[in-house]
Amino acid sequence: MTNIHMSKEIFNRYMELSDNARVICEYLWIDGTGEGIRSKCRTLEFEPKVPSDCPMWNYDGSSTYQAEGSNSDMYLLPVALFKDPFRCGLNKLVLCEVLKYNKKPAESNKRHTCAKTMVKAKDAHPWFGIEQEYTLTDVDGHPYGWPKSGFPAPQGPYYCGVGTNKVYGRDIVEAHYRACLYAGVNIAGANAEVMPAQWEFQVGPSEGIDMGDHLWVARYLLHRVAEDFGVVVTLDPKPVEGNWNGAGAHCNYSTLGMREPGGIKEIEDAVERLEKAHERHIKVYDPKEGKDNERRLTGKHETSSIYEFSAGVANRGASIRIPRQVAEDKCGYLEDRRPSSNCDPYAVTEIIVETTLLSK
């Protein structure tokens, strides 16, 4: 531990150095797995104000599961700009879409079609809020803070818990929260989850394509913060088999009509449409077309069954939950509890809008 702390102390000396004339831009993109985030940096001679100020770039797609070595160059198209909470100053995080050699979207680029869908639905002003659950582990994959042999006490005292024997990794959560705020990510909150070493943060409400942009950058920041602590973040939907909760990315969704008085009718209509498209949604809600969610959506541990659609007021065992306050107010939003923790938010938000708004 002494060497780690010493290295950080020396490192911080260099981080205090700055060149106000030039800016470091960290380009971020999604790799071929549909789950991993990659990044690399470059120097600009000016501070970019909008994504288009940043030049298109390229990288080796054969090393990210996206291309063959004989034709490996992939293009990075800047689409969103955030402040860099690690380098600070004028330095930026540049979220990018990935394009193939022919300038067409890569297979892992779900943002491209999502953006078009959101433009079609813009008059409905679709809002999203995603509850991103994740689990902290040691580098060996063992849940962070758990006994190296055996298990912690059964679930019960950990959700929103306080105390050394109830929560593990709060420093990482707090650091991530502040990194998101500094970067400009629309983070709304965070809490300890039901399984020890499992946490959640919420992003939103965000309209349209912003939901996917902000959640992907929040995920990058989480991995990057955990790296500084020597801890691993996993978005595995069922990181521990047995009587332990899995991890999801519950998607809260509303349109302008749902939010207005009497909007409960539009919410009920949306639920009916979601029921008819259940199988299609399940294939989109995790990168492995339902295989990951099959381990999580068992009908137990606050989940619905992957094979059956259900909906109910205040029911966390349903596919779609209508919050109790929404039922009382007769307007508001619905919560789709089916997306897995490792889902692509672009794919999730796109299909929800397609099913509830564009398939009428």
Backbone hydrogen bonds, N-H to C=O, Kabsch-Sander energy under -0.5 kcal/mol:
donor,donor_aa,acceptor,acceptor_aa,energy
5,H,1,M,-2.5
6,M,2,T,-2.5
7,S,3,N,-2.5
8,K,4,I,-2.1
9,E,5,H,-2.2
10,I,6,M,-2.3
11,F,7,S,-2.7
12,N,8,K,-2.5
13,R,9,E,-0.9
13,R,10,I,-0.7
14,Y,10,I,-1.1
14,Y,11,F,-0.6
15,M,11,F,-1.7
16,E,12,N,-1.0
17,L,14,Y,-1.4
22,R,19,D,-1.4
23,V,44,L,-2.5
25,C,23,V,-0.6
25,C,42,R,-3.0
26,E,24,I,-0.5
26,E,92,K,-2.7
27,Y,25,C,-0.8
27,Y,40,K,-3.0
28,L,94,V,-3.0
29,W,38,R,-2.1
31,D,36,G,-2.4
32,G,64,T,-2.7
34,G,31,D,-1.7
38,R,29,W,-2.9
40,K,27,Y,-1.6
42,R,25,C,-1.8
44,L,23,V,-3.0
53,D,50,V,-2.1
54,C,51,P,-1.9
57,W,76,L,-1.8
59,Y,74,M,-1.7
61,G,59,Y,-1.0
61,G,72,S,-3.0
63,S,60,D,-1.3
64,T,61,G,-1.2
66,Q,61,G,-2.7
67,A,61,G,-1.1
71,N,68,E,-1.6
72,S,69,G,-0.6
74,M,59,Y,-2.3
75,Y,99,L,-2.8
76,L,57,W,-2.9
77,L,75,Y,-0.6
77,L,97,E,-2.7
79,V,95,L,-3.1
80,A,95,L,-1.5
82,F,93,L,-2.5
83,K,183,A,-1.9
84,D,91,N,-2.0
88,C,84,D,-2.0
91,N,88,C,-1.6
92,K,24,I,-1.9
93,L,82,F,-3.2
94,V,26,E,-3.3
95,L,80,A,-2.2
95,L,93,L,-0.6
96,C,28,L,-2.2
97,E,77,L,-2.7
99,L,75,Y,-2.3
99,L,97,E,-0.5
100,K,104,K,-3.5
103,K,100,K,-2.4
106,A,98,V,-2.2
109,N,106,A,-1.8
110,K,108,S,-1.5
114,C,110,K,-1.4
115,A,111,R,-2.9
116,K,112,H,-1.2
117,T,113,T,-2.3
118,M,114,C,-2.5
119,V,115,A,-1.6
120,K,116,K,-1.8
121,A,117,T,-1.5
122,K,119,V,-1.2
124,A,121,A,-1.8
125,H,122,K,-1.3
127,W,254,S,-2.9
128,F,206,S,-2.4
129,G,252,N,-2.0
130,I,203,V,-2.0
131,E,250,H,-2.6
132,Q,130,I,-0.9
132,Q,201,F,-2.6
133,E,131,E,-0.8
133,E,248,G,-2.2
134,Y,199,W,-2.4
135,T,234,T,-2.2
136,L,197,A,-2.8
137,T,232,V,-2.8
138,D,142,H,-3.2
141,G,138,D,-2.2
144,Y,136,L,-2.6
146,W,143,P,-1.9
156,G,194,V,-0.5
160,C,192,A,-1.7
161,G,158,Y,-2.6
166,K,163,G,-2.0
167,V,163,G,-2.0
172,I,169,G,-0.7
173,V,169,G,-1.5
174,E,170,R,-2.7
175,A,171,D,-2.3
176,H,172,I,-2.5
177,Y,173,V,-2.3
178,R,174,E,-2.0
179,A,175,A,-2.1
180,C,176,H,-2.4
181,L,177,Y,-2.2
182,Y,178,R,-2.5
183,A,179,A,-2.3
184,G,180,C,-1.5
185,V,180,C,-2.3
187,I,185,V,-2.2
188,A,202,Q,-3.4
189,G,202,Q,-1.0
191,N,200,E,-2.4
193,E,198,Q,-2.9
198,Q,195,M,-1.9
199,W,134,Y,-2.6
200,E,191,N,-2.0
201,F,132,Q,-2.0
202,Q,189,G,-2.4
203,V,130,I,-2.2
204,G,186,N,-2.6
206,S,128,F,-2.7
208,G,126,P,-2.0
210,D,207,E,-1.6
211,M,208,G,-1.5
213,D,209,I,-1.9
214,H,210,D,-2.7
215,L,211,M,-2.1
216,W,212,G,-2.3
217,V,213,D,-1.8
218,A,214,H,-2.2
219,R,215,L,-2.3
220,Y,216,W,-2.2
221,L,217,V,-2.5
222,L,218,A,-2.0
223,H,219,R,-2.4
224,R,220,Y,-2.5
225,V,221,L,-2.7
226,A,222,L,-2.5
227,E,223,H,-1.7
228,D,224,R,-1.1
228,D,225,V,-0.6
229,F,225,V,-1.0
230,G,226,A,-0.6
230,G,227,E,-1.0
231,V,226,A,-2.5
232,V,137,T,-2.8
234,T,135,T,-2.7
244,W,242,G,-2.2
247,A,237,P,-2.6
249,A,339,P,-2.3
250,H,131,E,-0.7
251,C,336,D,-2.7
252,N,129,G,-3.4
252,N,250,H,-0.7
253,Y,334,L,-2.8
254,S,127,W,-1.9
256,L,124,A,-2.9
259,R,255,T,-1.8
260,E,256,L,-1.1
263,G,260,E,-2.0
264,I,330,K,-2.2
265,K,262,G,-1.5
267,I,263,G,-1.9
268,E,264,I,-2.6
269,D,265,K,-2.1
270,A,266,E,-2.2
271,V,267,I,-2.2
272,E,268,E,-1.9
273,R,269,D,-1.9
274,L,270,A,-2.5
275,E,271,V,-2.2
276,K,272,E,-1.6
277,A,273,R,-1.2
278,H,275,E,-1.4
281,H,277,A,-2.3
282,I,278,H,-2.4
283,K,279,E,-1.6
284,V,280,R,-0.8
284,V,281,H,-0.9
285,Y,281,H,-1.8
289,E,286,D,-1.7
291,K,288,K,-1.4
294,E,290,G,-1.6
295,R,291,K,-0.7
295,R,292,D,-0.9
296,R,292,D,-0.7
297,L,293,N,-3.7
298,T,296,R,-2.0
299,G,304,S,-1.2
306,I,297,L,-2.0
308,E,305,S,-1.2
312,G,320,I,-1.8
314,A,322,I,-2.4
315,N,312,G,-0.8
316,R,314,A,-0.8
318,A,315,N,-1.2
320,I,310,S,-1.9
321,R,335,E,-2.7
322,I,312,G,-2.4
327,A,323,P,-2.0
328,E,324,R,-2.0
329,D,325,Q,-2.7
330,K,326,V,-1.8
331,C,326,V,-1.0
332,G,258,M,-3.0
334,L,253,Y,-2.3
335,E,321,R,-2.2
336,D,251,C,-3.1
336,D,334,L,-0.5
337,R,319,S,-2.6
337,R,335,E,-0.8
340,S,285,Y,-2.2
341,S,247,A,-1.6
343,C,340,S,-1.8
348,V,344,D,-2.2
349,T,345,P,-2.5
350,E,346,Y,-2.0
351,I,347,A,-2.1
352,I,348,V,-1.8
353,V,349,T,-2.0
354,E,350,E,-2.6
355,T,351,I,-2.6
356,T,352,I,-2.4
357,L,353,V,-2.4
358,L,353,V,-1.5
359,S,354,E,-0.9
